[in-house]
């Protein structure tokens, strides 16, 4: 009886981190990837409250890995730089959201590091993989089985993106990045696990994530998955098993991908009632999963007889480059170049082509980010300012919020120091990760490195870093690499590592000091997260009330948002619109003037004010305001006037 109880307890202790991590990742993904102000604010407060609880729940001393401490301090410095830049930002509202987002990321990284114990890294990585597979399953179910909200709302707003699988994240490239990040973890499990069930489940997950990534139409996601897989193979204890796992997974995914390519409606008409094409894809996917689950473990196990010697990281990079060159030759260099550079905003927002690169117009976005850096080469233009800078200086008529490259956006908004801090954070987690991956038994570290490298591809060429559901697996993997999580021991009471002569990397810090530091960091982020969540909720309530014709309720909600975020122009724009709908033109004029005062570089309040002056009969003021608006968005306004399907805001 005691023996069975002990076995159950050990199984529970191993399963708990896996299940907990998987559930958290899936939950964040289901809430639109955590991107909105409400989930972002709530998440920021939640992770820091958790960090406080964990920090106060230890003994007298905490042993902290120096690399983890360095990475946390660097991320904290980036957060502080972002907050300081609000002093010269063109849009304090967006900049404030950026501060909360980075504060939430810092909290997630710190909380994960404080929770991790020696030996827990493998279970945590398994949980990350399980969570990413679960998100891919949910996404496929929305398209093939019509479960959940699906992509109908997105397609209704932007019909040109029909076919790109986005649910539940709301952005196809972010979903593609999540599916791609699962690949290195699944290949690691296939190469490192000897148990048949775990191996079979990992292999069965590969066709799921491959099909999900394929239906997002993101070439970047598939290339990133190949790079991540290469890193895992290089670090694997048995490279033949890793290669066999990759081959089995690719073979299992092939039927579903082929059927999805030829089946009518799968890749171009989401929201339709599931029928024959969807059933055909489901059947092909089921066949692939069954093959991977039943035959995969035997095929992978037989590969143990094959020895792959001499594989090094340079070989991985060479193979990745070869895959990239092959893809360019297959698709055509001209088509890929056209995907990155658009000749018009309409072309930049068009989509739907199979396996399109992460979006058209990237070259123009990146070029404008470099122009912004050249305009303010030391301090940057301020966090959240790229949208307004693009509207005035961009070369396309489509409005964008992000530079579609986190490094370039940081360079533009925070200057060289911001970019250096961002790079330094990943260096701080990569150095111990590479050391662990090169050491005996480093396969798990290779999986974490592969996941981070896969995610970084999207971060470099897109704005996926702004999506918490994408950033969270990367932060967790970084914490695993930079803490004791992959160390087998020795450990003391409570799972803490025992300081030995070889433990030079540990910092021995009094637990009270750690708790104090956590509280000092947590208080401003919890406050800011609460403000962002409530203010965003009130703005959403105001929009709903306005749409329902309840003008008093709409105005009251907008005023609450304005009181919570007095630096943000958005509530005043709402109030001006509401007062205009109520016929209170003078009040609307004052609200628009307040919005102009808060964000003088935003064309929207100027345009709104010009319309109000037109109704009030002030022709000269009308002309002046309209000219100012046109100067702030010389390409966006003419397009918006011609294309009623595109809003006037600096959307994403």
Secondary structure as GFF3:
##gff-version 3
##sequence-region A 1 652
A	DSSP	alpha_helix	2	30	.	.	.	ID=ss1
A	DSSP	three_ten_helix	32	34	.	.	.	ID=ss2
A	DSSP	alpha_helix	37	55	.	.	.	ID=ss3
A	DSSP	beta_strand	61	65	.	.	.	ID=ss4
A	DSSP	alpha_helix	66	84	.	.	.	ID=ss5
A	DSSP	three_ten_helix	85	87	.	.	.	ID=ss6
A	DSSP	alpha_helix	92	115	.	.	.	ID=ss7
A	DSSP	alpha_helix	121	144	.	.	.	ID=ss8
A	DSSP	alpha_helix	152	157	.	.	.	ID=ss9
A	DSSP	three_ten_helix	159	161	.	.	.	ID=ss10
A	DSSP	alpha_helix	172	192	.	.	.	ID=ss11
A	DSSP	alpha_helix	196	215	.	.	.	ID=ss12
A	DSSP	alpha_helix	219	235	.	.	.	ID=ss13
A	DSSP	alpha_helix	239	262	.	.	.	ID=ss14
A	DSSP	alpha_helix	276	294	.	.	.	ID=ss15
A	DSSP	alpha_helix	296	302	.	.	.	ID=ss16
A	DSSP	three_ten_helix	303	305	.	.	.	ID=ss17
A	DSSP	alpha_helix	313	331	.	.	.	ID=ss18
A	DSSP	alpha_helix	333	340	.	.	.	ID=ss19
A	DSSP	alpha_helix	345	348	.	.	.	ID=ss20
A	DSSP	alpha_helix	362	375	.	.	.	ID=ss21
A	DSSP	alpha_helix	386	393	.	.	.	ID=ss22
A	DSSP	alpha_helix	406	438	.	.	.	ID=ss23
A	DSSP	alpha_helix	443	461	.	.	.	ID=ss24
A	DSSP	three_ten_helix	464	466	.	.	.	ID=ss25
A	DSSP	alpha_helix	468	482	.	.	.	ID=ss26
A	DSSP	three_ten_helix	484	486	.	.	.	ID=ss27
A	DSSP	three_ten_helix	493	495	.	.	.	ID=ss28
A	DSSP	beta_strand	506	510	.	.	.	ID=ss29
A	DSSP	alpha_helix	511	547	.	.	.	ID=ss30
A	DSSP	alpha_helix	551	564	.	.	.	ID=ss31
A	DSSP	alpha_helix	570	581	.	.	.	ID=ss32
A	DSSP	alpha_helix	585	598	.	.	.	ID=ss33
A	DSSP	alpha_helix	603	616	.	.	.	ID=ss34
A	DSSP	alpha_helix	619	632	.	.	.	ID=ss35
A	DSSP	alpha_helix	636	642	.	.	.	ID=ss36
###
